Amino acid sequence: MSQPKCPLTTTNGAPIAEDQNSISAGARGALTFDNFRMFEKLAHFNRERIPERVVNRTLPAFLHRRWWPRLQRLRP
């Protein structure tokens, strides 16, 4: 059995029929402000945060646990 698609909603929870088409002024015209869902979608996309990549984080921790006690003994 195929599962039903989850309904599309706005950030307020109001259902929308589809969000693939936008309202424009003419065939190649500018977008109108009636299309609040598209502006909402673009604003949400604009605020996405991409975290920085942590490179080789486990190796320094491993070396710290392995060599730190030896360094402590050598310390006056």
Rosetta blueprint (number, residue, H / E / L):
1 M L
2 S L
3 Q L
4 P L
5 K L
6 C L
7 P L
8 L E
9 T E
10 T L
11 T L
12 N L
13 G L
14 A L
15 P E
16 I E
17 A L
18 E L
19 D L
20 Q L
21 N L
22 S L
23 I L
24 S E
25 A L
26 G L
27 A L
28 R L
29 G L
30 A L
31 L E
32 T L
33 F L
34 D L
35 N L
36 F H
37 R H
38 M H
39 F H
40 E H
41 K H
42 L H
43 A H
44 H H
45 F H
46 N H
47 R L
48 E L
49 R L
50 I L
51 P L
52 E L
53 R L
54 V L
55 V L
56 N L
57 R L
58 T H
59 L H
60 P H
61 A H
62 F H
63 L H
64 H H
65 R H
66 R H
67 W H
68 W H
69 P H
70 R H
71 L H
72 Q H
73 R H
74 L H
75 R L
76 P L
